[in-house]
């Protein structure tokens, strides 16, 4: 597929996301949601594009899978942000040299998007996006230091470790300090509140502190 074909397709997906946002309504739980059918179309088409273009190990695919997992309007905004970052990477000619890799530049792009969302007072999608960057960084740190991120269950099946457990393993291996362990635990808790709709349990100021803290943490614990 030619570069211009990829750009055309990602533009179509961004447009589809924007059109999906026009179907916003308030749910009986006072959440802003979009039409379920349009959401399903946007999510399925985007995931198909991301896995074929970047692979299933890329942060674009994994973050989209995790963060665009419900038909709340803010999740569509996060999805559009991820696709916009993809477009910039494709247009810049970086696709074929970074495919399948997680780089500091990609993390920076996502944190910049979160910073923009926060500046527009969208604290909830910003918190989800920062948390996703943090989780991916923890997984990559495990890979760097040969720390397993899966566990064998009694029935011999394989299950991924929860992020809190990964955090503990990294601190135990002295990849970072106990203070960092405590900070990561708090950031993950805030991210989970945002992902599960507990929007009144944290403030915009706390998300801003989280963004600053995660940015510093990633800089001090490079891959």
C-alpha positions in Angstrom: 0.0 0.0 0.0 1.3 3.4 -0.9 1.9 6.2 1.6 -0.9 8.3 0.2 -3.3 5.4 0.5 -2.4 5.1 4.2 -2.9 8.8 4.8 -6.2 8.7 2.9 -7.5 5.8 5.1 -6.4 7.4 8.4 -8.2 10.6 7.3 -11.3 8.6 6.6 -11.1 7.1 10.1 -10.6 10.5 11.8 -13.6 11.8 9.9 -15.6 8.8 11.0 -14.7 9.5 14.6 -15.8 13.1 14.3 -19.1 12.1 12.7 -19.6 9.6 15.6 -19.2 12.4 18.1 -22.1 14.2 16.5 -24.4 11.5 17.9 -23.7 12.5 21.5 -26.6 12.1 24.0 -26.8 12.0 27.8 -27.3 8.5 29.3 -29.5 7.7 32.3 -26.3 7.7 34.3 -25.6 11.3 33.1 -22.7 10.2 31.0 -22.2 11.6 27.5 -22.3 8.7 25.1 -22.5 8.2 21.3 -24.6 5.9 19.1 -23.5 2.3 19.8 -23.6 1.3 16.2 -21.5 4.2 15.0 -19.1 3.6 17.9 -18.7 -0.1 16.9 -18.0 0.9 13.3 -15.4 3.4 14.3 -13.6 1.1 16.7 -13.6 -2.0 14.5 -12.4 -0.1 11.4 -9.7 1.8 13.4 -8.4 -1.4 15.1 -8.2 -3.2 11.7 -6.2 -0.3 10.3 -3.9 -0.1 13.3 -3.0 -3.8 13.5 -2.4 -4.1 9.8 -0.3 -0.9 9.6 1.6 -0.9 12.9 1.2 -4.5 14.3 -0.4 -5.7 17.5 2.6 -4.8 19.7 2.5 -1.1 18.8 1.3 1.5 21.4 -1.2 2.8 18.9 -3.0 -0.6 18.7 -2.7 -1.5 22.4 -3.7 1.9 23.6 -6.7 2.1 21.2 -7.8 -1.4 22.3 -7.7 -0.4 26.0 -8.9 3.2 25.9 -11.5 3.1 23.2 -13.5 0.3 24.8 -16.8 2.0 25.4 -19.2 4.4 23.7 -18.5 7.3 26.0 -17.8 10.4 24.0 -14.5 11.1 25.6 -13.2 7.7 24.4 -13.9 8.7 20.8 -11.9 11.9 21.4 -9.0 9.7 22.7 -9.4 7.5 19.6 -9.2 10.5 17.3 -6.1 11.7 19.1 -4.4 8.3 18.6 -5.3 8.3 14.9 -4.0 11.8 14.6 -0.6 10.8 16.1 -0.6 7.8 13.7 -1.1 10.2 10.8 1.7 12.4 11.8 4.1 9.4 12.0 3.0 8.1 8.6 3.2 11.6 7.0 6.7 12.1 8.5 8.0 8.9 6.9 8.7 7.2 10.2 6.3 4.2 9.7 8.7 1.8 8.2 11.6 2.5 10.7 9.5 2.4 13.9 6.9 -0.3 13.1 6.6 -2.6 16.1 8.8 -0.4 18.3 7.9 1.7 21.3 10.0 4.9 21.3 10.4 7.9 23.5 9.1 10.0 20.6 5.8 8.1 20.5 5.4 8.5 24.3 6.1 12.2 23.9 3.4 12.5 21.3 0.8 10.9 23.5 1.8 13.1 26.5 1.6 16.2 24.3 -1.9 15.1 23.3 -2.8 14.7 27.0 -1.4 18.1 27.7 -3.6 19.6 25.0 -6.7 17.9 26.3 -5.9 19.1 29.8 -5.5 22.7 28.6 -9.0 22.4 27.1 -10.2 21.1 30.5 -10.8 17.6 29.3 -9.3 16.1 32.4 -10.9 12.6 32.0 -9.5 11.6 28.6 -6.2 13.3 29.6 -6.0 11.0 32.6 -6.7 7.9 30.6 -4.1 8.8 28.0 -1.4 9.6 30.5 -2.2 6.3 32.3 -1.9 4.3 29.1 1.5 5.8 28.4 2.6 4.9 31.9 1.3 1.3 31.6 3.1 0.8 28.3 6.3 2.2 29.7 6.1 -0.2 32.6 5.7 -3.2 30.2 8.7 -2.0 28.1 10.8 -1.7 31.3 10.0 -5.3 32.1 11.1 -6.3 28.6 14.4 -4.3 29.0 15.2 -5.9 32.4 13.9 -9.4 31.5 11.1 -9.3 34.0 8.2 -11.6 33.0 4.8 -9.9 32.6 2.8 -13.2 32.4 2.1 -15.9 35.0 1.3 -19.5 34.6 -1.9 -20.5 36.4 -2.5 -23.8 38.2 -4.4 -25.1 35.1 -1.3 -24.3 33.0 -2.9 -21.4 31.2 -1.0 -18.2 30.8 -2.4 -14.9 32.2 -0.9 -11.4 32.0 0.2 -9.8 35.2 -1.9 -6.9 36.4 -0.2 -3.5 36.2 0.1 -3.1 39.9 1.9 -6.4 40.1 4.3 -5.3 37.3 4.9 -2.1 39.3 5.9 -4.2 42.3 8.2 -6.5 40.3 10.0 -3.5 38.8 10.6 -1.9 42.2 11.7 -5.3 43.6 14.3 -5.6 40.9 15.5 -2.1 41.8 14.6 -0.7 38.4 13.3 2.3 40.4 12.9 3.3 44.0 10.2 2.7 46.5 9.1 6.3 46.2 8.6 5.8 42.5 6.7 2.6 43.4 4.3 4.6 45.5 3.9 7.3 42.9 3.2 4.8 40.1 0.6 3.1 42.4 -1.2 6.5 42.8 -1.1 7.3 39.1 -2.5 3.9 38.2 -5.3 4.4 40.7 -6.2 7.8 39.2 -6.1 6.3 35.7 -8.5 3.5 36.8 -10.9 6.0 38.2 -10.9 7.8 34.9 -11.3 4.6 32.8 -14.3 3.5 35.0 -16.2 6.7 34.9 -15.4 7.9 38.5 -14.9 11.4 37.3 -15.8 13.2 40.6 -13.2 11.3 42.6 -10.2 13.4 41.2 -9.6 16.9 40.1 -8.1 18.6 37.0 -5.2 19.7 39.2 -4.4 16.1 40.2 -4.4 15.1 36.5 -1.9 17.9 35.9 0.3 16.6 38.7 0.0 13.1 37.3 1.0 14.3 33.8 4.1 16.2 35.2 5.0 13.2 37.4 4.7 10.6 34.6 6.7 12.7 32.2 9.5 13.1 34.8 9.4 9.4 35.6 9.7 8.3 32.0 12.7 10.7 31.5 14.4 9.2 34.6 13.7 5.5 33.7 14.5 5.4 29.9 14.0 2.3 27.9 
